[in-house]
Amino acid sequence: WLEAPAPHESLGRYLVLGTLGRGGMGTVLEAFDPALDRRVALKVLHGDLGQEHTQRLVREAQAMAKLSHPNVVQVYEVGSAEGRSFIAMELVRGRSLHDFIHVRPLPPWREALAVMIQAGEGLAAAHAGGLVHRDFKPSNVIIDERDRVRVLDFGLARRADDPTREDLACAAPCTDLGESSLGAAITQTGAVLGTPAYMPPEQMKGHDADARSDQFAFCVSLYEALYGERPFDGQSMAALVVSMRNGTIRPATRGTTVPAAVRRVVLRGLATEPEDRWPSMAALLLELRRLVAPRRRHGWGLGLAVGLAALGLGLAQYARRDMVCDGAEAQLRGVWDAERQQAVRDAILGTGLAHAPDTWERVQQRLDAHAEAWVAAHTEACEATRVTRQQSEAVLDLRMGCLGRQRIALREAVDVLSRGSATGVHHAVQLVAGLPDPARCEDVPALRAELPPPADPQVASRVEALRQRLSRARSLAATGELHDALTMTESVVARAEALTYPPLQAEAWLARGVVEHLQGRYAEAEADLEQAYLLAAEHRHTAVEAEATAELTFVVGAEQARPEAGQYWGKTALALARGIGPRAEARALTSIGATLSSQPEQALLHHRRALALLEQELEPEHPAIASALNNIGHALHDQGQLGAALEHHQRALSSWQRALGPRHHTVAISLANIGHVLLKQGHHASALAHYRQALAITEEALGPEHPAISGPLQYIGVTLTAMGEPAEGLAHHRRALAIRERTLGPEHPSAVLSRIQIGDGLRALGHHAQARAAYARALTTGTAALPPHHPYLSMVLGPLVDLDLQLQDHEAARRHAEQAIEVRSAGEAHSTVGLAQARLQLARALWPHPRQRAHARALAQVALDAVTTLGPDHANTQAQLEAWLAEHPAP
């Protein structure tokens, strides 16, 4: 071929100044244009490209020359001289996007997104001009010295309507390219065909590339800019293709600050199927601009104003949107508008609760944002079919059906909040935060997998009406109005039985089981949840299967202290949840973690995985993030990692305060958790201060007789007793017991615990007979009301045996010690040290009987052997056993 001109040579009127780079299409020179007194970039095409290929590139460059946009490198001239074809372009000095996104630490996500939006505007402008880039990647984007971004190197660009475009398939099947560099361009007979790491699956298969292919490449680059790595794993072409075709995207990097909403937008652009991506670059940029801009509050009574003018070029196809897709705001009239907003405000503030103003502010912010997102999703779904014509009517129906169900959920939540109940206000933020994200309605594959409605229109109508009642019941349950929620779910269960549509029956059983769980009716909840699961599994209702098994994991494994059965359900729940999404998986992991109280290391692992998934999906202020931090704190506490536990509980406290306000009663729970750690660390005064602050907030929020008051009272009582003030501690325990018996009943587990703690206080005061009577009553009630291996039974039996022995009632001591051994041998109360102590107690009870002394020593020896294997952490117990055996020689 003809070599490119050397420096100081001329090409036509251009004076060559130097070489900027070389590529598969040609050599890029820096040149001076004396006619216009400016420097330019001069791409001189390789002479061996062939005449036809060169002519096509020249035609496309001519098309690019007609495009003038601030985010596209300007093409000035296309020409030839001295047998060489060239393209004269704008000369831009700066750094490439590749260099920008590979600095460490990563740029802040807003900065990265702002840069990428500029690059996206350039692509959108090219698409509006009928051009497709086909090789968009960070090295083909340049950022000048004033931070203006331009897309360049449209060397593969072609007109979208070009009938002569070449096949884009790899020279060999792409999966046969082995370990070829994923970041390098593929060539075939001299033509660059794209860069594998950024090519969409359809382009790898040899299908036509269109604007959606550019969108995929843009989203790969955007993901790389946000997270510092590409979305699809694979060190070889074969591995990369498998990841892309399976849609297997890396989890978000640990500690990322990228919001979950931004991640969802990017992931849609990375969909395997082009029709599942955003309908256009313009639509994608619309959503990204909404997310990168500071959030502003909208007055829904005045309507939602969406400004499109700021998007610049590339939105011509939206010119008729007001005439075609302008009905979304109207559909929220009567659901969340000025009238409904005022009703909720009056209901919440009308309760007079201390935290009501904070709650209203947060509820309003969340509902405004939810409504805004719903309108945007509805409008975009409509435009994708009616305006841009990139989505079928069938897909539109699926998305609109999903949005319709979400509208019902929003309406029912607002109606429940308008009731103005105190429990509704306590749980209002959590209710609103739990509303389904409108972005879910963009997941077309998931929507296609949903079960179809009944074929009979009349049955379908009745099913829809009952589902609306279930939506109301879920909102009632979420706000703690459990009696009304149970009544409604029972009604739906009965009516669903009369219909021949099993999916609804499974949904109804599930809803009733959830309410029964919240009411503490664990046996009934277990039966209903199992029925829901079996029916859902039979009819492949995966969402119900996943939720039912996650609930069963908690109800069976944690609430009923049957960890092995709970973990069986947990494995099933986790397998199902992984096919649904990160939030479902986090729910399953949390439930499994709750069953692992006797295995704190495993519990911690599950809770940390749950937090990582939630942080990918939710904003940092979401209540679920605070709950996950709280769970990790508990697991660390159980492991004895008190410093780390304190850190996580303090983070949870900050998260709760941001999510709910500083005067919400849930903040009091978090303060109490911090107090627990401080108490165990020996910081009694600091723990007491946290407990008293928790009590003040709870009394202010809920009133002096609410059962939640009993928790802080109990903790204050325990701390005062530990500080040598058992009389004052006993007074707090007695007040806690009175509240629990009056509100929860004398057989409630917490009432059993209060009696145990009253016994502890009386014992500390030296009132041994009264203490023994308190323990005995706690044991009688607990044995009748609690599972056989409940930890509270272990808690009461130990001190009861000690008092039996102190009062020389050896027969009672023997009976109680044998029961303690049975309780501590299995289940949640299992403890090697606790079991050893119970065996020593039984040995002490048997020793006064000479014929039992050999058996007593054997019990103590078994206990010693078990404790010896535990290491130095239990040296005191070991010494106690050794001393007893030494003092009680074999007969």
BELWO-V509421 format. One record per backbone hydrogen bond with DSSP energy under -0.5 kcal/mol. CO is the residue of the C=O (numbers start at 0). NH is the residue of the N-H. Records with the same first field share a line. If there is no record, write none. Layout:
CO=NH, NH
//
This chain:
5=8
8=15
10=13
12=33
13=10, 15
14=31
15=7
17=29
20=27
24=45
25=22
26=28, 43
27=19, 20
28=30, 41
29=16, 17
30=39
31=14, 33
32=36, 37
37=32
38=90
39=30, 41
40=42, 88
41=28, 43
42=44, 86
43=26
45=48
46=49
49=53
50=54
51=55
52=56
53=57
54=58
55=59
56=60
57=61
58=62
59=63
60=64
61=65
62=65
63=66
65=67
66=68
68=71
70=150
73=75, 89
76=87
78=85
80=83
83=80
84=44
85=78
86=42, 88
87=75, 76
88=40
89=91
92=144
94=142
95=99
96=100
97=101
99=102
107=111
108=112
109=113
110=114
111=115
112=116
113=117
114=118
115=119
116=120
117=121
118=122
119=123
120=124
121=125
122=126
123=127
124=128
125=130
126=129
129=159
131=157
136=139
137=96, 97, 140
139=151
140=96
141=143, 149
142=94
143=146
147=143
149=141
150=72
153=156
157=131
158=161
160=162
161=164
172=175
173=176
176=179
177=236, 237
180=183
181=196
183=195
185=192, 193
187=190
190=187
193=185, 195
194=197, 198
195=198
199=202, 203
200=204
201=206
202=205
203=169
205=167
209=212, 213
210=214
211=215
212=216
213=217
214=218
215=219
216=220
217=221
218=222
219=223
220=224
221=225
222=226
223=227
230=249
235=239
236=240
237=241
238=242
239=243
240=244
241=245
242=246, 247
243=246
246=248
247=232
252=255
258=262
259=263
260=264
261=265
262=266
263=267
264=268
265=269
266=269
267=270
272=275
273=276
279=283
280=284
281=285
282=286
283=287
284=288
285=289
286=290
287=291
288=292
297=299
298=301
299=302
302=304
303=305
304=306
305=307
307=310
308=311
311=314
314=317
315=318
317=320
319=322, 323
320=324
326=330
327=330, 331
328=331
329=332
331=334, 335
336=340
337=341
338=342
339=343
340=344
341=345
342=346
343=347
344=348
345=349
346=350
347=350
348=351
352=355
354=358
355=359
356=360
357=361
358=362
359=363
360=364
361=365
362=366
363=367
364=368
365=369
366=370
367=371
368=372
369=373
370=374
371=375
372=376
373=377
374=378
375=379
376=380
377=381
378=382
379=383
380=384
381=384, 385
382=386, 387, 388
383=389, 390
391=395
392=396
393=397
394=398
395=399
396=400
397=401
398=402
399=403
400=404
401=405
402=406
403=407
404=408
405=409
406=410
407=411
408=412
409=413
410=414
411=415
412=416
413=417
415=418
416=419
420=424
421=425
422=426
424=427
426=430
427=431
428=432
429=433
431=434
436=439
437=440
438=441
439=442
441=443
442=446
443=447
444=448
445=449
446=449
455=459
456=460
457=461
458=462
459=463
460=464
461=465
462=466
463=467
464=468
465=469
466=470
467=471
468=472
469=473
470=474
471=475
472=476
473=477
474=478
475=480
476=479
479=481
480=484
481=485
482=486
483=487
484=488
485=489
486=490
487=491
488=492
489=493
490=494
491=495
492=496
493=497
494=497
495=498
498=500
500=503, 504
501=505
502=506
503=507
504=508
505=509
506=510
507=511
508=512
509=513
510=514
511=515
512=516
513=517
514=518
515=520
516=519
519=521
520=524
521=525
522=526
523=527
524=528
525=529
526=530
527=531
528=532
529=533
530=534
531=535
532=536
533=537
534=538
535=540
536=539
539=541
540=544
541=545
542=546
543=547
544=548
545=549
546=550
547=551
548=552
549=553
550=554
551=555, 556
552=556
553=557, 558
554=559
555=561
557=560
561=565
562=566
563=567
564=568
565=569
566=570
567=571
568=572
569=573
570=574
571=575
572=576
573=577
575=578
576=579, 580
580=584
581=585
582=586
583=587
584=588
585=589
586=590
587=591
588=592
589=593
590=594
591=594
592=595
595=598
598=601, 602
599=603
600=604
601=605
602=606
603=607
604=608
605=609
606=610
607=611
608=612
609=613
610=614
611=615
612=616
613=617
618=621
621=624, 625
622=626
623=627
624=628
625=629
626=630
627=631
628=632
629=633
630=634
631=635
632=636
633=637
634=638
635=639, 640
636=639
639=641
640=644
641=645
642=646
643=647
644=648
645=649
646=650
647=651
648=652
649=653
650=654
651=655
652=656
653=657
654=658
655=659, 660
656=660
660=663
663=666, 667
664=668
665=669
666=670
667=671
668=672
669=673
670=674
671=675
672=676
673=677
674=678
675=679
676=680
677=682
678=681
681=683
682=686
683=687
684=688
685=689
686=690
687=691
688=692
689=693
690=694
691=695
692=696
693=697
694=698
695=699
696=700
697=701, 702
698=702
699=353
702=705
705=708
706=709
707=710, 711
708=712
709=713
710=714
711=715
712=716
713=717
714=718
715=719
716=720
717=721
718=722
719=724
720=723
724=728
725=729
726=730
727=731
728=732
729=733
730=734
731=735
732=736
733=737
734=738
735=739
736=740
737=741
738=742
739=743, 744
744=747
747=750, 751
748=752
749=753
750=754
751=755
752=756
753=757
754=758
755=759
756=760
757=761
758=762
759=763
760=764
761=766
762=765
765=767
766=770
767=771
768=772
769=773
770=774
771=775
772=776
773=777
774=778
775=779
776=780
777=781
778=782
779=783
780=784
781=785
786=789
788=828
789=792, 793
790=794
791=795
792=796
793=797
794=798
795=799
796=800
797=801
798=802
799=803
800=804
801=805
802=806
803=808
804=807
807=809
808=812
809=813
810=814
811=815
812=816
813=817
814=818
815=819
816=820
817=821
818=822
819=823
820=824
821=824
822=825
823=830
825=828
826=829
830=834
831=835
832=836
833=837
834=838
835=839
836=840
837=841
838=842
839=843
840=844
841=845
842=846
843=847
845=848
847=849
848=851
849=852
851=855
852=856
853=857
854=858
855=859
856=860
857=861
858=862
859=863
860=864
861=865
862=866
863=867
864=868
866=869
867=870
870=873
871=874
873=877
874=878
875=879
876=880
877=881
878=882
879=883
880=884
881=885
882=886
883=887
//
